[in-house]
Amino acid sequence: MKALIRLVWEALFLGEAPYAEMRASPKPALRGLGLVALVAAVVALVGLVGTTLEWATSPSLPDIQQVVREGIEQMPWYKEMEGNPQFREQFKQQFDLAWRILPQLFGAPNPASAAMRIVILPLGLALIWLMYGVVAYLCARLLGGQGNLGQTLGCTALAVAPQLLNLATFLPYLVVGGVVGTWTLLCRYVALKTSHRLSWGRALAATLLPYVAFAVVVALFACLGGVVLSLIVGGGTSR
């Protein structure tokens, strides 16, 4: 456990030593899986504490909802329409629906969702790590890389180190932003450069090509979905 924590901490600062140590370890892929699970669990637990603190110190959502409703009901356009019973019912339904959706979209603290992340985040990070590692391995080998799949997975597992920046969410209302994604990309570059002993140019290409491949796959599925949808809609209207 202490060794994994040390590796993650050192990998965060983009030095090659922790990646080289992971490459040389007996079972780098298995060790990498444990590392990903450990980081994800810690981040999720700390996020739960931060979300709970934010929820406890935030104004009550039902109270805010009532204030907003009363403010709308005082507006001239509402007073003109409130004589229509159908309008009042439709407005109530749409207002209640919007209030169930919008607070979540704008980041209202939800301890229940934060608790679910204790399970979802490790699974999600592990899946992303595995998918990226496999594709990056193929790209690196095509570019002359010398590492095997286990070494690639072990080293790219260290690229979850920037997730530690999310520990800052322990402080209520603090948002880390996109810095985690950029830092992860840099860590993946060091991981592939070290695990496959590539030049900087080839390591950069091996780092970016999986993103291109994933974008192409998503675009193909989107096009296929559009074609299927148009066929379904077209078949329904032709009847």
C-alpha positions in Angstrom: 0.0 0.0 0.0 2.7 2.5 1.0 4.7 1.6 -2.2 1.6 2.3 -4.4 1.0 5.7 -2.6 4.7 6.6 -3.1 4.6 5.7 -6.8 1.4 7.7 -7.4 2.8 10.7 -5.6 6.1 10.7 -7.6 4.3 10.0 -10.9 2.2 13.2 -10.3 5.3 15.3 -10.9 6.1 13.7 -14.3 9.4 12.1 -13.3 10.3 9.0 -15.2 11.6 7.0 -12.2 8.2 5.8 -10.9 7.2 4.7 -14.4 10.5 2.9 -14.9 9.9 1.1 -11.5 6.4 0.1 -12.6 7.8 -1.2 -15.9 10.3 -3.4 -14.1 7.9 -4.8 -11.5 6.9 -8.5 -11.8 3.2 -8.0 -12.4 2.8 -4.4 -13.6 -0.8 -4.8 -14.9 -2.1 -6.3 -11.7 -0.3 -3.7 -9.6 -1.7 -1.0 -11.9 -5.2 -2.2 -11.3 -4.7 -2.0 -7.6 -3.4 1.5 -8.0 -6.3 2.7 -10.1 -8.8 1.2 -7.6 -6.9 2.8 -4.6 -6.8 6.3 -6.1 -10.4 6.2 -7.2 -11.7 5.0 -3.8 -9.8 7.7 -2.0 -11.0 10.4 -4.3 -14.6 9.2 -4.1 -14.5 9.0 -0.3 -13.0 12.5 0.1 -15.5 13.8 -2.5 -18.3 12.4 -0.4 -17.1 14.3 2.7 -16.7 17.5 0.7 -20.2 17.2 -0.9 -21.8 16.5 2.5 -20.1 19.6 4.0 -21.3 21.7 1.0 -24.8 20.2 1.3 -24.9 20.9 5.1 -23.9 24.5 4.6 -26.0 25.3 1.6 -29.5 26.9 1.7 -32.4 24.6 1.7 -33.4 23.8 -1.9 -37.2 23.7 -1.1 -36.9 27.2 0.5 -35.1 28.5 -2.6 -37.7 26.9 -4.8 -40.5 28.6 -2.8 -38.8 32.0 -3.1 -38.4 31.6 -6.9 -42.0 30.5 -7.3 -43.3 33.5 -5.3 -41.1 35.8 -7.3 -42.5 34.5 -10.6 -46.0 34.7 -9.3 -45.5 38.4 -8.7 -44.5 39.1 -12.3 -47.0 40.9 -14.5 -47.1 38.3 -17.2 -47.9 35.6 -14.7 -50.7 37.7 -13.1 -52.2 38.1 -16.6 -52.2 34.3 -17.2 -53.1 32.9 -13.8 -56.8 33.3 -14.4 -56.5 30.3 -16.8 -56.7 27.1 -14.7 -55.0 25.1 -17.5 -52.1 27.5 -17.5 -51.7 27.2 -13.7 -51.6 23.4 -13.9 -49.1 23.3 -16.8 -46.9 25.9 -15.1 -46.8 24.0 -11.9 -45.9 20.7 -13.7 -43.2 22.4 -15.8 -41.8 24.3 -12.8 -41.6 21.3 -10.6 -40.0 19.2 -13.4 -37.4 22.0 -14.0 -36.6 22.2 -10.3 -35.9 18.5 -10.2 -33.5 18.7 -13.1 -31.7 22.1 -13.1 -30.1 22.0 -9.6 -28.3 18.7 -10.6 -27.2 20.2 -13.9 -25.8 23.3 -12.1 -23.9 21.2 -9.5 -26.2 21.3 -6.5 -24.6 19.1 -3.7 -26.1 15.6 -3.6 -24.6 13.3 -0.9 -26.5 10.3 -2.4 -24.8 10.8 -5.8 -21.5 11.3 -4.1 -21.9 8.1 -2.2 -22.6 6.2 -5.4 -19.3 7.4 -6.8 -17.5 5.2 -4.3 -18.6 2.3 -6.6 -18.9 4.1 -10.0 -15.6 6.0 -10.0 -13.4 2.9 -9.5 -15.2 1.0 -12.2 -15.2 3.9 -14.6 -11.5 4.7 -14.1 -10.6 1.1 -14.4 -12.5 0.7 -17.7 -11.0 3.9 -19.1 -7.5 2.8 -18.0 -7.9 -0.6 -19.6 -9.3 0.7 -22.9 -6.7 3.5 -23.3 -3.9 1.1 -22.3 -4.8 -1.5 -24.8 -5.1 1.0 -27.7 -2.0 2.9 -26.6 -0.1 -0.4 -26.5 -1.0 -1.1 -30.1 -0.1 2.4 -31.2 3.2 2.3 -29.4 4.1 -1.0 -30.9 3.3 0.2 -34.4 5.7 3.1 -33.7 8.5 0.9 -32.7 7.8 0.5 -29.0 9.6 -2.2 -26.9 7.2 -2.6 -24.0 4.6 -5.4 -23.6 0.9 -5.0 -22.8 1.4 -5.6 -19.0 4.1 -3.0 -18.8 2.0 -0.5 -20.8 -1.0 -1.1 -18.5 1.2 -0.8 -15.4 2.7 2.5 -16.5 -0.5 4.1 -17.8 -2.1 3.2 -14.5 0.2 5.8 -12.9 -1.5 8.4 -15.2 -4.4 8.4 -12.8 -2.2 10.3 -10.4 -3.7 13.7 -11.4 -7.0 12.4 -10.0 -5.4 13.3 -6.6 -6.0 16.9 -7.5 -9.7 16.2 -7.0 -8.9 15.7 -3.3 -9.2 19.5 -3.2 -13.0 19.0 -3.5 -12.9 18.2 0.2 -13.2 22.0 0.6 -16.8 23.0 -0.1 -17.6 24.9 -3.3 -14.1 24.3 -4.7 -13.9 23.0 -8.3 -10.7 21.7 -9.9 -11.8 22.1 -13.5 -10.0 20.8 -16.6 -6.5 20.7 -15.2 -6.9 17.0 -14.3 -7.5 16.1 -17.9 -4.4 18.0 -19.2 -2.2 16.6 -16.4 -3.4 13.1 -17.2 -2.4 13.5 -20.8 1.1 14.6 -19.7 1.4 11.6 -17.4 0.3 9.2 -20.2 3.0 10.7 -22.4 5.6 10.0 -19.8 4.2 6.5 -19.2 4.3 5.5 -22.9 7.7 7.1 -23.4 9.2 5.2 -20.5 7.4 1.8 -20.9 8.2 1.6 -24.7 11.5 3.6 -24.7 10.3 5.8 -27.5 11.6 9.1 -28.7 9.6 12.1 -27.6 8.0 12.5 -31.0 6.9 8.9 -31.2 5.8 8.9 -27.6 3.6 12.0 -28.3 2.0 10.3 -31.3 1.4 7.1 -29.3 -0.2 9.2 -26.6 -2.6 11.1 -28.9 -3.5 8.4 -31.4 -5.9 6.6 -28.9 -7.9 9.8 -28.5 -8.1 10.1 -32.3 -9.2 6.4 -32.5 -11.9 6.9 -29.8 -13.2 10.1 -31.6 -13.5 8.2 -34.9 -15.4 5.3 -33.2 -17.8 7.7 -31.5 -18.4 9.6 -34.8 -19.0 6.3 -36.6 -21.5 5.2 -33.9 -23.2 8.6 -34.1 -23.5 8.3 -37.9 -24.8 4.8 -37.6 -27.3 5.8 -34.9 -28.5 8.7 -37.2 -29.0 6.3 -40.1 -30.9 3.8 -38.0 -33.1 6.6 -36.5 -33.9 8.0 -39.9 -34.9 4.6 -41.2 -37.1 4.0 -38.2 -38.7 7.5 -38.6 -39.0 7.1 -42.3 -40.6 3.6 -42.0 -43.1 4.9 -39.5 -44.2 7.9 -41.6 -44.5 5.8 -44.7 -47.2 3.7 -43.1 
